Amino acid sequence: MQITNINKYPIAFVNAAKERLHKSVADRIGVTQLINAPLVRTLLIEKWDEVVLDVDDFVDRIYGIAVDKYLRQFESDVILSQFKLELYFDKGITLVGVPDRICLDKSFIGDYKFWKVASLRFEQTDAIAQLNIYRYLCKKLHNWGIEKLYIHPMLKDWRILPNWQKKNERDYPKCRIPTFELPVWTYDQTELFIQDKLIDHLNNPYRPCTSEEKWQSETTYALKKKGKKQAVIASFAGSGGEKKFLTENDCISEAKKTKKIKKWPTNGYYVEARIGECRKCLNYCPVRSVCEFAQKLGSK
Ligand code: SF4
C-alpha cells in the first residue's frame, strides 16, 4: 500500500498512518472487515501493493488512538486498553478484534469513535455489531461475561446551537462526547451473525457491494429562489430525523403546504435535482483506488 500526503500534513501523522498499516491476509479477518462488504477485503488482499490511500484517510483512527493513549493514565477503573482478541473461528479463518477499553470490574466494553453528528444514526448499526462481536470473543476466549457495551462518539462537528435551532433539533446531542449504551445480543445471535458474515466473505468474495454498503444516497429535490444560494425547501438529515424529497412533486407540495409558495410554477423559483452518490466509494472506502466501480465514478 502506498500512502500519499497530498495536503502536507506534519510528518508525525505520516508515520502514524504507516504504523497503522497491516497487510490483509486470507486467513485472518478483523471485526470491522467482517462487518464490511466482502469485496473490500478481497481487493485489500489481492491488490495490497497497488492500493493508494492518503494520510487524511487515517486521521480519525489516529485521533482515536491518541485520545485513548492519553486518557489511559487518568482512568480510575482497571482497563484493558487495545487488548487483542483472536479466535480461530472456522474454515481456516482467525477472527481478530481490538476493543479500545475492556473493564472487567464493571463488566463493560467501551469504544471511542470520531463521528459527525449527522452520522450518529447510521454508524450505530455497525457499532452494535462490532461491540457485540468483541463481547462474544471475550466470552469465547477468556470466559469474561461482559454485561454492558458503550460507545463514546467524539463529535467532530458538534456545536452549541442557537436557541431558535434548539426547537427544531430536539434530539441534537447535548454535549460533544455523548455516551450511548448499545443493545446486547445473545451469544447465539452473535455467533449466527458471525457465521452468516463469514459465509458471505468466503462464498462471495467478488459480490458487488450493495447500495447500503456503498452508502448510496438517493437523488433528492430542492426548491430554490433564483440568485439565492440557500434552498427554500430541501431534504435534511439531522440527529433528530430526516425528511427527503424524492420527487419534484414532493418538494413543491411541501413548499405549498408550508406556504413558501402559493402556486407552481412561480416566477423566480426553480427546482434543483441533487443527484445521489455512493459516498463511501467516492471518499471513504480503503480500496477505492483499485475498485473498478469506484474508478468509474471518478473516485481519487
Ligand atoms: S469502492 Fe465501493 S464498490 Fe468498491 S469495494 Fe469499496 S464500497 Fe465496494
py3Dmol code that shows the C-alpha trace and the ligand (Angstrom):
import py3Dmol

protein = """\
ATOM      1  CA  MET A   1       0.000   0.000   0.000  1.00  0.00           C
ATOM      2  CA  GLN A   2       1.210   3.452  -0.833  1.00  0.00           C
ATOM      3  CA  ILE A   3       0.443   6.431   1.372  1.00  0.00           C
ATOM      4  CA  THR A   4       0.348   9.901  -0.128  1.00  0.00           C
ATOM      5  CA  ASN A   5       0.420  13.158   1.801  1.00  0.00           C
ATOM      6  CA  ILE A   6      -1.362  15.462  -0.596  1.00  0.00           C
ATOM      7  CA  ASN A   7      -2.006  18.205   1.928  1.00  0.00           C
ATOM      8  CA  LYS A   8       1.441  18.053   3.526  1.00  0.00           C
ATOM      9  CA  TYR A   9       0.317  17.017   6.994  1.00  0.00           C
ATOM     10  CA  PRO A  10       3.021  17.038   9.702  1.00  0.00           C
ATOM     11  CA  ILE A  11       5.387  14.080   9.419  1.00  0.00           C
ATOM     12  CA  ALA A  12       4.137  12.564  12.700  1.00  0.00           C
ATOM     13  CA  PHE A  13       0.767  11.945  11.009  1.00  0.00           C
ATOM     14  CA  VAL A  14       2.512  10.261   8.069  1.00  0.00           C
ATOM     15  CA  ASN A  15       4.485   7.966  10.358  1.00  0.00           C
ATOM     16  CA  ALA A  16       1.439   7.218  12.488  1.00  0.00           C
ATOM     17  CA  ALA A  17      -0.502   6.311   9.332  1.00  0.00           C
ATOM     18  CA  LYS A  18       2.292   3.954   8.241  1.00  0.00           C
ATOM     19  CA  GLU A  19       2.211   2.353  11.653  1.00  0.00           C
ATOM     20  CA  ARG A  20      -1.491   1.601  11.121  1.00  0.00           C
ATOM     21  CA  LEU A  21      -0.786  -0.488   8.007  1.00  0.00           C
ATOM     22  CA  HIS A  22      -1.369  -4.171   8.470  1.00  0.00           C
ATOM     23  CA  LYS A  23      -1.321  -6.199   5.304  1.00  0.00           C
ATOM     24  CA  SER A  24      -4.607  -8.030   4.840  1.00  0.00           C
ATOM     25  CA  VAL A  25      -4.171 -11.785   4.609  1.00  0.00           C
ATOM     26  CA  ALA A  26      -6.591 -14.517   3.631  1.00  0.00           C
ATOM     27  CA  ASP A  27      -6.559 -16.447   6.899  1.00  0.00           C
ATOM     28  CA  ARG A  28      -7.286 -13.509   9.234  1.00  0.00           C
ATOM     29  CA  ILE A  29     -10.253 -11.192   9.333  1.00  0.00           C
ATOM     30  CA  GLY A  30     -10.765  -8.145  11.527  1.00  0.00           C
ATOM     31  CA  VAL A  31     -14.115  -7.483  13.155  1.00  0.00           C
ATOM     32  CA  THR A  32     -14.689  -4.325  11.120  1.00  0.00           C
ATOM     33  CA  GLN A  33     -13.677  -6.166   7.932  1.00  0.00           C
ATOM     34  CA  LEU A  34     -16.150  -8.901   8.773  1.00  0.00           C
ATOM     35  CA  ILE A  35     -18.974  -6.371   9.094  1.00  0.00           C
ATOM     36  CA  ASN A  36     -17.924  -4.658   5.848  1.00  0.00           C
ATOM     37  CA  ALA A  37     -18.562  -5.814   2.272  1.00  0.00           C
ATOM     38  CA  PRO A  38     -16.528  -8.874   1.134  1.00  0.00           C
ATOM     39  CA  LEU A  39     -15.223  -7.022  -1.945  1.00  0.00           C
ATOM     40  CA  VAL A  40     -13.353  -4.522   0.234  1.00  0.00           C
ATOM     41  CA  ARG A  41     -11.393  -7.302   1.925  1.00  0.00           C
ATOM     42  CA  THR A  42     -10.836  -9.217  -1.327  1.00  0.00           C
ATOM     43  CA  LEU A  43      -9.313  -6.169  -3.005  1.00  0.00           C
ATOM     44  CA  LEU A  44      -7.190  -5.418   0.051  1.00  0.00           C
ATOM     45  CA  ILE A  45      -5.769  -8.935  -0.094  1.00  0.00           C
ATOM     46  CA  GLU A  46      -5.330  -9.195  -3.849  1.00  0.00           C
ATOM     47  CA  LYS A  47      -4.238  -5.646  -4.686  1.00  0.00           C
ATOM     48  CA  TRP A  48      -2.475  -4.622  -1.496  1.00  0.00           C
ATOM     49  CA  ASP A  49       0.619  -3.290  -3.307  1.00  0.00           C
ATOM     50  CA  GLU A  50      -1.480  -1.148  -5.664  1.00  0.00           C
ATOM     51  CA  VAL A  51      -3.819   0.394  -3.094  1.00  0.00           C
ATOM     52  CA  VAL A  52      -3.223   4.111  -2.547  1.00  0.00           C
ATOM     53  CA  LEU A  53      -4.537   5.996   0.475  1.00  0.00           C
ATOM     54  CA  ASP A  54      -3.776   9.454   1.781  1.00  0.00           C
ATOM     55  CA  VAL A  55      -2.676  10.316   5.309  1.00  0.00           C
ATOM     56  CA  ASP A  56      -6.023  12.038   5.667  1.00  0.00           C
ATOM     57  CA  ASP A  57      -7.751   8.637   5.462  1.00  0.00           C
ATOM     58  CA  PHE A  58      -6.044   7.660   8.725  1.00  0.00           C
ATOM     59  CA  VAL A  59      -6.670  10.811  10.718  1.00  0.00           C
ATOM     60  CA  ASP A  60      -9.814   9.729  12.577  1.00  0.00           C
ATOM     61  CA  ARG A  61      -8.186   6.492  13.664  1.00  0.00           C
ATOM     62  CA  ILE A  62      -5.024   8.329  14.736  1.00  0.00           C
ATOM     63  CA  TYR A  63      -7.125  10.741  16.813  1.00  0.00           C
ATOM     64  CA  GLY A  64      -8.931   7.790  18.397  1.00  0.00           C
ATOM     65  CA  ILE A  65      -5.717   6.068  19.403  1.00  0.00           C
ATOM     66  CA  ALA A  66      -4.103   9.306  20.580  1.00  0.00           C
ATOM     67  CA  VAL A  67      -7.070  10.114  22.814  1.00  0.00           C
ATOM     68  CA  ASP A  68      -7.211   6.564  24.119  1.00  0.00           C
ATOM     69  CA  LYS A  69      -3.473   6.522  24.934  1.00  0.00           C
ATOM     70  CA  TYR A  70      -3.590   9.903  26.656  1.00  0.00           C
ATOM     71  CA  LEU A  71      -6.693   9.180  28.700  1.00  0.00           C
ATOM     72  CA  ARG A  72      -5.490   5.772  29.810  1.00  0.00           C
ATOM     73  CA  GLN A  73      -3.376   7.341  32.584  1.00  0.00           C
ATOM     74  CA  PHE A  74      -6.451   9.059  34.021  1.00  0.00           C
ATOM     75  CA  GLU A  75      -8.746   6.029  34.213  1.00  0.00           C
ATOM     76  CA  SER A  76      -9.947   5.230  37.711  1.00  0.00           C
ATOM     77  CA  ASP A  77     -11.051   1.693  36.765  1.00  0.00           C
ATOM     78  CA  VAL A  78      -8.684  -1.046  35.716  1.00  0.00           C
ATOM     79  CA  ILE A  79      -8.940  -1.002  31.942  1.00  0.00           C
ATOM     80  CA  LEU A  80      -7.573  -3.366  29.366  1.00  0.00           C
ATOM     81  CA  SER A  81      -6.767  -0.977  26.593  1.00  0.00           C
ATOM     82  CA  GLN A  82      -6.355  -2.068  22.933  1.00  0.00           C
ATOM     83  CA  PHE A  83      -6.489  -5.671  24.119  1.00  0.00           C
ATOM     84  CA  LYS A  84      -6.207  -8.049  21.168  1.00  0.00           C
ATOM     85  CA  LEU A  85      -8.813 -10.799  20.899  1.00  0.00           C
ATOM     86  CA  GLU A  86      -8.015 -13.535  18.370  1.00  0.00           C
ATOM     87  CA  LEU A  87     -10.214 -16.546  17.850  1.00  0.00           C
ATOM     88  CA  TYR A  88      -9.617 -19.300  15.348  1.00  0.00           C
ATOM     89  CA  PHE A  89     -13.170 -19.355  14.221  1.00  0.00           C
ATOM     90  CA  ASP A  90     -13.961 -21.703  11.415  1.00  0.00           C
ATOM     91  CA  LYS A  91     -12.975 -22.662   7.904  1.00  0.00           C
ATOM     92  CA  GLY A  92      -9.324 -21.734   8.456  1.00  0.00           C
ATOM     93  CA  ILE A  93     -10.003 -18.143   9.473  1.00  0.00           C
ATOM     94  CA  THR A  94      -8.965 -16.295  12.619  1.00  0.00           C
ATOM     95  CA  LEU A  95     -11.266 -13.512  13.736  1.00  0.00           C
ATOM     96  CA  VAL A  96      -9.423 -10.559  15.294  1.00  0.00           C
ATOM     97  CA  GLY A  97     -10.840  -7.713  17.359  1.00  0.00           C
ATOM     98  CA  VAL A  98      -9.210  -4.949  19.396  1.00  0.00           C
ATOM     99  CA  PRO A  99     -11.657  -3.021  21.599  1.00  0.00           C
ATOM    100  CA  ASP A 100     -10.487   0.352  22.908  1.00  0.00           C
ATOM    101  CA  ARG A 101     -11.458  -0.431  26.503  1.00  0.00           C
ATOM    102  CA  ILE A 102     -12.464  -3.537  28.410  1.00  0.00           C
ATOM    103  CA  CYS A 103     -13.289  -3.083  32.091  1.00  0.00           C
ATOM    104  CA  LEU A 104     -13.697  -6.395  33.886  1.00  0.00           C
ATOM    105  CA  ASP A 105     -14.557  -4.893  37.308  1.00  0.00           C
ATOM    106  CA  LYS A 106     -17.543  -3.030  35.923  1.00  0.00           C
ATOM    107  CA  SER A 107     -18.142  -5.540  33.159  1.00  0.00           C
ATOM    108  CA  PHE A 108     -18.206  -3.270  30.136  1.00  0.00           C
ATOM    109  CA  ILE A 109     -16.609  -2.749  26.750  1.00  0.00           C
ATOM    110  CA  GLY A 110     -16.239   0.834  25.528  1.00  0.00           C
ATOM    111  CA  ASP A 111     -15.106   2.233  22.203  1.00  0.00           C
ATOM    112  CA  TYR A 112     -14.230   5.789  21.208  1.00  0.00           C
ATOM    113  CA  LYS A 113     -15.462   6.947  17.813  1.00  0.00           C
ATOM    114  CA  PHE A 114     -14.793  10.016  15.700  1.00  0.00           C
ATOM    115  CA  TRP A 115     -18.090  10.706  14.021  1.00  0.00           C
ATOM    116  CA  LYS A 116     -20.171  13.562  12.722  1.00  0.00           C
ATOM    117  CA  VAL A 117     -23.473  14.465  14.345  1.00  0.00           C
ATOM    118  CA  ALA A 118     -25.482  13.508  11.237  1.00  0.00           C
ATOM    119  CA  SER A 119     -23.868  10.060  11.048  1.00  0.00           C
ATOM    120  CA  LEU A 120     -24.780   9.127  14.634  1.00  0.00           C
ATOM    121  CA  ARG A 121     -27.877   7.262  13.460  1.00  0.00           C
ATOM    122  CA  PHE A 122     -26.154   5.384  10.612  1.00  0.00           C
ATOM    123  CA  GLU A 123     -22.903   4.443  12.275  1.00  0.00           C
ATOM    124  CA  GLN A 124     -24.529   2.952  15.339  1.00  0.00           C
ATOM    125  CA  THR A 125     -25.766  -0.107  13.436  1.00  0.00           C
ATOM    126  CA  ASP A 126     -22.200  -1.221  12.680  1.00  0.00           C
ATOM    127  CA  ALA A 127     -21.043  -0.279  16.171  1.00  0.00           C
ATOM    128  CA  ILE A 128     -23.706  -2.526  17.695  1.00  0.00           C
ATOM    129  CA  ALA A 129     -22.440  -5.498  15.660  1.00  0.00           C
ATOM    130  CA  GLN A 130     -18.795  -4.621  16.326  1.00  0.00           C
ATOM    131  CA  LEU A 131     -19.090  -4.393  20.112  1.00  0.00           C
ATOM    132  CA  ASN A 132     -21.304  -7.461  20.362  1.00  0.00           C
ATOM    133  CA  ILE A 133     -18.636  -9.432  18.474  1.00  0.00           C
ATOM    134  CA  TYR A 134     -15.992  -8.138  20.917  1.00  0.00           C
ATOM    135  CA  ARG A 135     -18.248  -9.306  23.752  1.00  0.00           C
ATOM    136  CA  TYR A 136     -18.616 -12.708  22.100  1.00  0.00           C
ATOM    137  CA  LEU A 137     -14.816 -13.000  21.691  1.00  0.00           C
ATOM    138  CA  CYS A 138     -14.293 -12.079  25.366  1.00  0.00           C
ATOM    139  CA  LYS A 139     -16.625 -14.891  26.380  1.00  0.00           C
ATOM    140  CA  LYS A 140     -15.225 -17.486  23.994  1.00  0.00           C
ATOM    141  CA  LEU A 141     -11.570 -16.762  24.647  1.00  0.00           C
ATOM    142  CA  HIS A 142     -11.482 -15.823  28.333  1.00  0.00           C
ATOM    143  CA  ASN A 143     -14.927 -16.674  29.710  1.00  0.00           C
ATOM    144  CA  TRP A 144     -15.440 -12.999  30.577  1.00  0.00           C
ATOM    145  CA  GLY A 145     -19.161 -12.292  30.768  1.00  0.00           C
ATOM    146  CA  ILE A 146     -19.352  -8.646  29.688  1.00  0.00           C
ATOM    147  CA  GLU A 147     -22.702  -7.064  30.525  1.00  0.00           C
ATOM    148  CA  LYS A 148     -22.608  -3.561  29.082  1.00  0.00           C
ATOM    149  CA  LEU A 149     -21.493  -2.079  25.771  1.00  0.00           C
ATOM    150  CA  TYR A 150     -20.786   1.630  25.371  1.00  0.00           C
ATOM    151  CA  ILE A 151     -19.629   3.905  22.609  1.00  0.00           C
ATOM    152  CA  HIS A 152     -18.330   7.409  23.194  1.00  0.00           C
ATOM    153  CA  PRO A 153     -18.587   9.286  19.887  1.00  0.00           C
ATOM    154  CA  MET A 154     -16.380  12.383  19.827  1.00  0.00           C
ATOM    155  CA  LEU A 155     -18.479  14.523  17.554  1.00  0.00           C
ATOM    156  CA  LYS A 156     -16.240  16.381  15.149  1.00  0.00           C
ATOM    157  CA  ASP A 157     -18.822  18.955  14.157  1.00  0.00           C
ATOM    158  CA  TRP A 158     -20.742  19.346  17.433  1.00  0.00           C
ATOM    159  CA  ARG A 159     -21.532  22.932  18.325  1.00  0.00           C
ATOM    160  CA  ILE A 160     -23.686  24.904  20.715  1.00  0.00           C
ATOM    161  CA  LEU A 161     -26.915  25.513  18.842  1.00  0.00           C
ATOM    162  CA  PRO A 162     -28.521  28.933  18.830  1.00  0.00           C
ATOM    163  CA  ASN A 163     -31.837  28.989  20.712  1.00  0.00           C
ATOM    164  CA  TRP A 164     -34.000  29.192  17.556  1.00  0.00           C
ATOM    165  CA  GLN A 165     -32.417  25.992  16.223  1.00  0.00           C
ATOM    166  CA  LYS A 166     -32.730  24.068  19.503  1.00  0.00           C
ATOM    167  CA  LYS A 167     -36.515  23.942  18.988  1.00  0.00           C
ATOM    168  CA  ASN A 168     -36.137  22.114  15.653  1.00  0.00           C
ATOM    169  CA  GLU A 169     -33.293  19.866  16.751  1.00  0.00           C
ATOM    170  CA  ARG A 170     -34.666  18.394  19.966  1.00  0.00           C
ATOM    171  CA  ASP A 171     -32.551  15.254  19.613  1.00  0.00           C
ATOM    172  CA  TYR A 172     -29.331  17.133  18.916  1.00  0.00           C
ATOM    173  CA  PRO A 173     -26.642  15.705  21.252  1.00  0.00           C
ATOM    174  CA  LYS A 174     -26.336  17.687  24.477  1.00  0.00           C
ATOM    175  CA  CYS A 175     -22.546  17.544  24.510  1.00  0.00           C
ATOM    176  CA  ARG A 176     -19.597  16.805  22.246  1.00  0.00           C
ATOM    177  CA  ILE A 177     -18.868  13.357  23.740  1.00  0.00           C
ATOM    178  CA  PRO A 178     -22.203  11.679  24.499  1.00  0.00           C
ATOM    179  CA  THR A 179     -22.158   8.106  25.789  1.00  0.00           C
ATOM    180  CA  PHE A 180     -24.509   5.560  24.241  1.00  0.00           C
ATOM    181  CA  GLU A 181     -25.282   2.225  25.786  1.00  0.00           C
ATOM    182  CA  LEU A 182     -25.769  -0.313  22.985  1.00  0.00           C
ATOM    183  CA  PRO A 183     -28.173  -3.258  22.936  1.00  0.00           C
ATOM    184  CA  VAL A 184     -26.587  -6.552  23.921  1.00  0.00           C
ATOM    185  CA  TRP A 185     -27.206  -9.574  21.704  1.00  0.00           C
ATOM    186  CA  THR A 186     -27.321 -13.130  22.976  1.00  0.00           C
ATOM    187  CA  TYR A 187     -24.176 -15.146  22.316  1.00  0.00           C
ATOM    188  CA  ASP A 188     -26.152 -17.415  19.951  1.00  0.00           C
ATOM    189  CA  GLN A 189     -27.407 -14.428  17.998  1.00  0.00           C
ATOM    190  CA  THR A 190     -23.874 -13.062  17.712  1.00  0.00           C
ATOM    191  CA  GLU A 191     -22.479 -16.420  16.628  1.00  0.00           C
ATOM    192  CA  LEU A 192     -25.110 -16.674  13.894  1.00  0.00           C
ATOM    193  CA  PHE A 193     -24.291 -13.154  12.749  1.00  0.00           C
ATOM    194  CA  ILE A 194     -20.576 -14.028  12.551  1.00  0.00           C
ATOM    195  CA  GLN A 195     -21.300 -17.276  10.694  1.00  0.00           C
ATOM    196  CA  ASP A 196     -23.511 -15.507   8.133  1.00  0.00           C
ATOM    197  CA  LYS A 197     -20.913 -12.826   7.525  1.00  0.00           C
ATOM    198  CA  LEU A 198     -18.075 -15.339   7.249  1.00  0.00           C
ATOM    199  CA  ILE A 199     -20.017 -17.406   4.726  1.00  0.00           C
ATOM    200  CA  ASP A 200     -20.668 -14.265   2.698  1.00  0.00           C
ATOM    201  CA  HIS A 201     -16.943 -13.397   2.722  1.00  0.00           C
ATOM    202  CA  LEU A 202     -15.841 -16.904   1.806  1.00  0.00           C
ATOM    203  CA  ASN A 203     -18.510 -17.750  -0.774  1.00  0.00           C
ATOM    204  CA  ASN A 204     -18.966 -14.353  -2.383  1.00  0.00           C
ATOM    205  CA  PRO A 205     -15.593 -12.583  -2.340  1.00  0.00           C
ATOM    206  CA  TYR A 206     -16.395 -10.643  -5.555  1.00  0.00           C
ATOM    207  CA  ARG A 207     -20.045  -9.911  -4.818  1.00  0.00           C
ATOM    208  CA  PRO A 208     -20.807  -6.328  -5.912  1.00  0.00           C
ATOM    209  CA  CYS A 209     -21.340  -4.123  -2.884  1.00  0.00           C
ATOM    210  CA  THR A 210     -24.932  -3.310  -2.038  1.00  0.00           C
ATOM    211  CA  SER A 211     -26.287   0.243  -2.077  1.00  0.00           C
ATOM    212  CA  GLU A 212     -26.141   0.213   1.692  1.00  0.00           C
ATOM    213  CA  GLU A 213     -22.508  -0.919   1.691  1.00  0.00           C
ATOM    214  CA  LYS A 214     -21.683   1.841  -0.781  1.00  0.00           C
ATOM    215  CA  TRP A 215     -23.510   4.424   1.401  1.00  0.00           C
ATOM    216  CA  GLN A 216     -25.557   5.301  -1.646  1.00  0.00           C
ATOM    217  CA  SER A 217     -27.707   8.358  -1.159  1.00  0.00           C
ATOM    218  CA  GLU A 218     -30.862   8.964  -3.139  1.00  0.00           C
ATOM    219  CA  THR A 219     -31.433  11.726  -5.638  1.00  0.00           C
ATOM    220  CA  THR A 220     -33.476  14.430  -3.939  1.00  0.00           C
ATOM    221  CA  TYR A 221     -35.018  17.721  -4.989  1.00  0.00           C
ATOM    222  CA  ALA A 222     -34.804  21.213  -3.556  1.00  0.00           C
ATOM    223  CA  LEU A 223     -36.797  24.358  -4.250  1.00  0.00           C
ATOM    224  CA  LYS A 224     -34.607  27.383  -4.816  1.00  0.00           C
ATOM    225  CA  LYS A 225     -35.065  31.054  -5.474  1.00  0.00           C
ATOM    226  CA  LYS A 226     -33.032  32.477  -8.330  1.00  0.00           C
ATOM    227  CA  GLY A 227     -29.954  34.329  -7.093  1.00  0.00           C
ATOM    228  CA  LYS A 228     -30.060  32.735  -3.610  1.00  0.00           C
ATOM    229  CA  LYS A 229     -27.593  30.068  -2.523  1.00  0.00           C
ATOM    230  CA  GLN A 230     -29.722  28.563   0.210  1.00  0.00           C
ATOM    231  CA  ALA A 231     -32.693  26.413  -0.774  1.00  0.00           C
ATOM    232  CA  VAL A 232     -36.197  27.438   0.259  1.00  0.00           C
ATOM    233  CA  ILE A 233     -37.138  23.769   0.757  1.00  0.00           C
ATOM    234  CA  ALA A 234     -34.634  20.906   0.801  1.00  0.00           C
ATOM    235  CA  SER A 235     -34.209  17.432   2.205  1.00  0.00           C
ATOM    236  CA  PHE A 236     -32.445  17.313   5.524  1.00  0.00           C
ATOM    237  CA  ALA A 237     -30.937  14.724   7.816  1.00  0.00           C
ATOM    238  CA  GLY A 238     -30.221  15.796  11.341  1.00  0.00           C
ATOM    239  CA  SER A 239     -29.635  13.987  14.579  1.00  0.00           C
ATOM    240  CA  GLY A 240     -33.363  14.015  15.216  1.00  0.00           C
ATOM    241  CA  GLY A 241     -34.562  12.589  11.933  1.00  0.00           C
ATOM    242  CA  GLU A 242     -34.704  13.246   8.261  1.00  0.00           C
ATOM    243  CA  LYS A 243     -37.025  14.406   5.571  1.00  0.00           C
ATOM    244  CA  LYS A 244     -36.448  13.547   1.946  1.00  0.00           C
ATOM    245  CA  PHE A 245     -37.999  14.995  -1.178  1.00  0.00           C
ATOM    246  CA  LEU A 246     -37.522  12.206  -3.690  1.00  0.00           C
ATOM    247  CA  THR A 247     -39.583  13.750  -6.475  1.00  0.00           C
ATOM    248  CA  GLU A 248     -40.109  17.281  -7.736  1.00  0.00           C
ATOM    249  CA  ASN A 249     -43.744  16.975  -6.713  1.00  0.00           C
ATOM    250  CA  ASP A 250     -42.854  16.104  -3.098  1.00  0.00           C
ATOM    251  CA  CYS A 251     -40.763  19.214  -2.925  1.00  0.00           C
ATOM    252  CA  ILE A 252     -43.370  21.517  -4.463  1.00  0.00           C
ATOM    253  CA  SER A 253     -46.176  20.105  -2.288  1.00  0.00           C
ATOM    254  CA  GLU A 254     -44.104  20.785   0.827  1.00  0.00           C
ATOM    255  CA  ALA A 255     -43.415  24.313  -0.388  1.00  0.00           C
ATOM    256  CA  LYS A 256     -47.145  24.920  -0.836  1.00  0.00           C
ATOM    257  CA  LYS A 257     -48.011  23.274   2.477  1.00  0.00           C
ATOM    258  CA  THR A 258     -45.548  25.426   4.375  1.00  0.00           C
ATOM    259  CA  LYS A 259     -46.717  28.475   2.416  1.00  0.00           C
ATOM    260  CA  LYS A 260     -43.301  29.167   0.875  1.00  0.00           C
ATOM    261  CA  ILE A 261     -45.084  29.477  -2.466  1.00  0.00           C
ATOM    262  CA  LYS A 262     -48.775  29.770  -3.395  1.00  0.00           C
ATOM    263  CA  LYS A 263     -48.778  28.002  -6.742  1.00  0.00           C
ATOM    264  CA  TRP A 264     -46.471  26.214  -9.129  1.00  0.00           C
ATOM    265  CA  PRO A 265     -44.818  27.342 -11.346  1.00  0.00           C
ATOM    266  CA  THR A 266     -43.932  30.585  -9.607  1.00  0.00           C
ATOM    267  CA  ASN A 267     -41.727  33.204 -11.197  1.00  0.00           C
ATOM    268  CA  GLY A 268     -38.228  33.356  -9.800  1.00  0.00           C
ATOM    269  CA  TYR A 269     -38.301  29.856  -8.289  1.00  0.00           C
ATOM    270  CA  TYR A 270     -36.924  26.604  -9.694  1.00  0.00           C
ATOM    271  CA  VAL A 271     -36.407  23.001  -8.610  1.00  0.00           C
ATOM    272  CA  GLU A 272     -32.874  21.666  -8.363  1.00  0.00           C
ATOM    273  CA  ALA A 273     -32.076  17.936  -8.577  1.00  0.00           C
ATOM    274  CA  ARG A 274     -29.420  16.841  -6.096  1.00  0.00           C
ATOM    275  CA  ILE A 275     -28.042  13.668  -7.616  1.00  0.00           C
ATOM    276  CA  GLY A 276     -27.449  10.767  -5.206  1.00  0.00           C
ATOM    277  CA  GLU A 277     -23.900   9.494  -4.717  1.00  0.00           C
ATOM    278  CA  CYS A 278     -22.080   6.416  -3.440  1.00  0.00           C
ATOM    279  CA  ARG A 279     -20.353   8.358  -0.701  1.00  0.00           C
ATOM    280  CA  LYS A 280     -18.202   5.509   0.540  1.00  0.00           C
ATOM    281  CA  CYS A 281     -16.878   4.650  -2.935  1.00  0.00           C
ATOM    282  CA  LEU A 282     -16.074   8.251  -3.706  1.00  0.00           C
ATOM    283  CA  ASN A 283     -14.413   9.290  -0.494  1.00  0.00           C
ATOM    284  CA  TYR A 284     -14.015   6.691   2.212  1.00  0.00           C
ATOM    285  CA  CYS A 285     -13.552   3.116   1.012  1.00  0.00           C
ATOM    286  CA  PRO A 286      -9.954   1.935   1.603  1.00  0.00           C
ATOM    287  CA  VAL A 287      -9.856   0.192  -1.801  1.00  0.00           C
ATOM    288  CA  ARG A 288     -11.428   2.947  -3.897  1.00  0.00           C
ATOM    289  CA  SER A 289      -8.129   3.432  -5.762  1.00  0.00           C
ATOM    290  CA  VAL A 290      -8.271  -0.137  -7.145  1.00  0.00           C
ATOM    291  CA  CYS A 291     -12.016  -0.775  -7.297  1.00  0.00           C
ATOM    292  CA  GLU A 292     -13.385  -0.668 -10.849  1.00  0.00           C
ATOM    293  CA  PHE A 293     -16.762   0.591  -9.701  1.00  0.00           C
ATOM    294  CA  ALA A 294     -15.237   3.471  -7.715  1.00  0.00           C
ATOM    295  CA  GLN A 295     -12.880   4.367 -10.533  1.00  0.00           C
ATOM    296  CA  LYS A 296     -15.791   4.571 -12.984  1.00  0.00           C
ATOM    297  CA  LEU A 297     -17.441   7.010 -10.580  1.00  0.00           C
ATOM    298  CA  GLY A 298     -14.312   9.131 -10.687  1.00  0.00           C
ATOM    299  CA  SER A 299     -13.036   8.430  -7.184  1.00  0.00           C
ATOM    300  CA  LYS A 300      -9.484   9.638  -6.478  1.00  0.00           C
TER     301      LYS A 300
END
"""
ligand_1 = """\
8
SF4
S -15.260 1.332 -3.610
Fe -17.466 0.966 -3.320
S -17.965 -0.721 -4.690
Fe -15.712 -0.672 -4.449
S -15.292 -2.079 -2.787
Fe -15.468 -0.059 -1.888
S -17.621 0.127 -1.250
Fe -17.473 -1.600 -2.681
"""
view = py3Dmol.view(width=600, height=400)
view.addModel(protein, "pdb")
view.setStyle({"model": 0}, {"cartoon": {"style": "trace"}})
view.addModel(ligand_1, "xyz")
view.setStyle({"model": 1}, {"stick": {}})
view.zoomTo()
view.show()
